[in-house]
Amino acid sequence: MRDNWVVIKDLSYYRAGKPIFKKVNFNIPQGKITAIMGPSGCGKTTLLRLIGGQLSPRRGEIFVNEKNIPRLSRRQLYHARQDMGLLFQSGALFTNLSVFENVAFPLREHTHLPEEFIHDLVLLKLEAVGLRGARNLMPYALSGGMARRVALARTIVFDPKLIMYDEPFTGLDPLSMGAISKLIKELNEILGVTSILVSHDVQETLKIADYVYMISEGHIMGEGTPEEITKHTSPWIQQFIRGLPDGVVRFHYPAQNYQEDLLGES
């Protein structure tokens, strides 16, 4: 288990009686970028919430750094989360705080560091994402890509050992997408962190991931390196990564015969 920062065993989770995961197993290796891919609504973000302890599974075990997350007390979970960072899909910046104050916020809330130290640390993190010069801007003045980068600076302000990215490429133009992709890869290598990347953006994800899990309908449909996924024989995986409109997942929702439907026949 020591080679894997996150180990998930026989995980089952239901929402409103519907199975989201059915006895699935994941191994997230330390120091690597592991991608969780699949169509919208398949449970990718739910998986991150389960790892972070926001949700509890019906059954199964979720180990993060050898700690069984569902069995931790509130105090123990709080300490375990100090080693985790989460980049929200929306960025989730405070709209009434400047870029500098957004990144400084968790330091002021959870530490007693002197202002001089907070100042230097915030600038260090903003420099890492290329936005030290934007420290005084308000969120409304930022592009989507810049806002995502500020959120990333805030995510790494405590130097987490595990960073979880929830759809980091959604809504970004190609230039911003390339910048975020580059940052995720570089931060993983420079900081030596373990990264979990949740996304349905095939091209960008396969460029930077070390290992990929493809999930749908509560199951792992396939797994492997990006090269192995690209060559996978599963028709479902091929349809997904190639963006085919019809295949295993049908274009038409199940319905009665079209002619009979037009004629009102039952």
C-alpha positions in Angstrom: 0.0 0.0 0.0 2.9 2.3 0.6 3.5 2.8 -3.1 0.0 4.0 -3.5 -1.1 7.2 -1.8 -4.8 6.3 -2.3 -6.2 2.8 -2.2 -9.9 2.2 -2.6 -11.2 -1.3 -2.0 -14.7 -2.7 -2.9 -16.3 0.7 -2.9 -20.0 0.9 -3.3 -22.0 4.1 -3.1 -25.7 4.8 -3.9 -27.6 8.1 -4.4 -31.4 8.0 -4.1 -31.3 4.3 -4.4 -29.2 4.4 -7.7 -25.8 2.8 -7.6 -23.0 5.2 -8.4 -20.2 2.7 -7.7 -20.5 -1.1 -7.4 -17.6 -2.7 -5.7 -14.9 -0.8 -7.6 -11.2 -0.7 -6.8 -8.7 2.1 -7.4 -5.0 2.4 -6.7 -3.5 5.9 -7.0 0.3 5.7 -7.1 2.3 8.2 -5.1 3.9 11.0 -7.1 1.9 10.3 -10.3 -1.0 11.9 -12.1 -3.9 9.5 -12.2 -6.9 10.4 -14.3 -10.5 9.4 -13.7 -12.5 9.7 -16.9 -16.0 9.1 -18.0 -19.2 10.8 -19.2 -21.0 13.5 -17.2 -22.9 12.2 -14.2 -20.9 8.9 -13.9 -19.6 9.7 -10.4 -16.2 11.4 -11.0 -16.8 14.3 -8.6 -18.5 12.0 -6.2 -15.3 9.9 -6.0 -13.3 13.0 -5.0 -15.9 13.8 -2.3 -15.6 10.2 -1.0 -11.8 10.5 -0.9 -12.0 13.8 1.0 -14.5 12.4 3.5 -17.4 14.7 2.5 -19.4 11.6 1.6 -19.5 8.1 3.2 -19.7 4.9 1.2 -22.3 2.3 1.7 -19.5 -0.3 1.9 -15.8 -0.5 1.1 -12.6 1.1 2.3 -10.9 4.3 1.2 -7.3 4.7 2.4 -5.4 8.0 2.0 -1.8 7.8 3.2 -2.8 4.5 5.0 -5.6 6.2 6.9 -9.1 4.7 6.4 -11.1 7.9 5.7 -14.6 6.6 6.4 -13.6 5.4 9.8 -11.8 8.6 11.0 -13.3 10.8 13.7 -14.0 14.4 12.8 -10.7 15.6 14.4 -8.7 12.9 12.6 -10.4 13.7 9.3 -9.6 17.4 9.8 -5.9 16.5 10.2 -6.0 14.1 7.2 -7.5 16.9 5.0 -4.5 19.1 5.7 -2.5 16.9 3.3 -5.2 17.3 0.6 -5.8 20.1 -1.9 -8.9 20.4 -4.1 -9.2 22.5 -7.2 -12.9 23.2 -7.6 -14.4 23.1 -11.1 -15.7 26.6 -10.7 -12.5 27.9 -9.0 -14.7 29.1 -6.1 -12.9 32.4 -5.6 -14.3 34.9 -3.1 -15.7 37.6 -5.3 -15.2 40.4 -2.7 -11.5 39.6 -2.2 -8.5 40.4 -4.4 -6.3 37.7 -5.9 -3.8 38.2 -3.1 -6.4 38.0 -0.4 -8.0 34.9 -2.0 -4.7 33.0 -1.8 -3.9 34.4 1.7 -7.4 33.4 3.1 -6.7 29.8 4.2 -3.4 30.9 5.8 -5.2 33.5 7.8 -8.0 31.1 8.8 -5.9 28.1 9.7 -2.5 29.5 10.9 -1.0 32.2 13.1 1.7 33.1 10.7 3.0 36.7 10.8 1.8 38.9 7.9 5.3 39.2 6.5 5.5 35.5 6.1 2.0 35.3 4.6 2.9 38.0 2.1 6.0 36.2 0.9 4.3 32.8 0.8 1.3 34.2 -1.3 3.7 35.8 -3.8 5.6 32.6 -4.0 2.5 30.6 -4.9 1.3 33.3 -7.4 4.7 33.3 -9.0 4.4 29.5 -9.4 1.1 29.9 -11.5 2.4 33.0 -13.3 0.1 35.6 -11.7 2.3 37.4 -9.2 1.6 40.6 -11.2 -2.1 40.1 -10.9 -2.1 40.1 -7.1 -4.3 43.3 -6.8 -6.9 42.3 -9.3 -10.4 41.4 -8.3 -12.0 38.1 -9.5 -14.4 39.9 -11.9 -11.3 41.3 -13.8 -9.9 37.8 -14.4 -10.4 35.6 -17.4 -11.6 32.0 -16.8 -8.1 30.6 -17.2 -6.6 33.2 -14.8 -9.3 32.5 -12.2 -8.5 28.8 -12.4 -4.8 29.6 -11.9 -5.5 31.7 -8.8 -7.6 28.9 -7.4 -4.7 26.5 -8.0 -2.3 28.9 -6.2 -4.7 28.8 -3.2 -4.9 25.0 -3.5 -1.2 24.6 -3.1 -0.6 27.2 -0.5 -0.3 24.5 2.2 1.9 22.3 0.0 -0.6 19.4 0.0 0.7 15.9 -0.6 -2.5 15.0 -2.6 -4.0 17.4 -5.1 -7.5 16.6 -6.6 -8.5 18.4 -9.8 -12.3 18.5 -10.5 -12.8 19.2 -14.2 -9.9 21.7 -14.5 -10.3 22.2 -18.2 -14.1 22.9 -18.3 -15.0 26.2 -20.0 -11.4 27.2 -20.9 -10.2 28.4 -24.3 -7.3 26.5 -25.9 -4.6 28.8 -24.6 -5.9 28.7 -21.0 -6.4 25.0 -21.2 -2.8 24.5 -22.3 -1.6 26.7 -19.4 -3.5 24.7 -16.8 -2.4 21.5 -18.3 1.3 22.6 -18.2 0.8 23.8 -14.6 -0.7 20.5 -13.4 2.2 18.5 -15.0 4.9 20.9 -13.7 3.6 21.1 -10.2 3.3 17.4 -10.0 6.9 17.0 -11.0 8.4 19.9 -9.0 6.4 19.3 -5.7 6.4 15.5 -6.0 2.7 15.4 -5.2 0.2 12.8 -6.0 -2.5 14.1 -8.3 -6.0 12.8 -9.1 -7.4 14.4 -12.3 -11.1 14.1 -12.9 -12.1 15.1 -16.4 -13.9 14.2 -19.6 -11.5 16.2 -21.8 -9.8 13.3 -23.6 -7.0 15.2 -25.4 -5.6 17.3 -22.6 -6.0 14.5 -20.0 -4.2 11.8 -22.0 -1.3 14.3 -22.6 -0.4 14.6 -18.9 -1.8 11.5 -17.1 0.4 8.7 -16.1 -2.5 6.3 -15.6 -6.1 6.4 -16.5 -9.3 4.8 -15.1 -12.4 4.9 -17.4 -15.7 4.6 -15.4 -19.3 4.4 -16.3 -22.5 3.0 -14.8 -20.9 2.2 -11.5 -18.0 0.1 -13.0 -14.5 0.6 -14.2 -14.8 0.0 -17.9 -11.0 -0.1 -18.5 -7.7 1.1 -17.1 -4.1 1.6 -18.2 -1.5 4.1 -19.4 -2.7 6.7 -21.9 -1.2 4.6 -24.7 -2.9 1.5 -23.5 -6.3 3.3 -23.2 -5.9 4.7 -26.7 -5.4 1.1 -28.1 -8.0 -0.5 -25.8 -10.2 -3.0 -27.5 -13.4 -2.0 -25.6 -16.0 -0.5 -28.0 -17.2 1.7 -25.2 -13.8 3.2 -24.5 -13.1 3.7 -28.2 -16.4 5.5 -28.6 -15.6 7.7 -25.7 -12.1 8.7 -26.5 -12.9 9.3 -30.2 -16.1 11.2 -29.5 -18.3 9.0 -31.7 -22.0 10.1 -31.6 -23.3 6.5 -32.0 -22.0 3.1 -30.9 -22.3 1.2 -27.6 -23.9 4.3 -26.2 -26.8 4.9 -28.7 -27.6 8.3 -30.2 -31.3 7.7 -29.9 -33.0 7.3 -26.6 -35.0 4.0 -26.5 -38.4 4.5 -28.1 -41.1 2.7 -30.0 -41.0 2.3 -33.7 -40.8 5.7 -35.4 -43.5 5.1 -37.9 -45.9 3.7 -35.3 -45.2 6.7 -33.1 -46.0 9.1 -35.9 -49.3 7.3 -36.7 -50.3 7.1 -33.1 -50.2 3.4 -33.1 -49.5 1.6 -29.8 
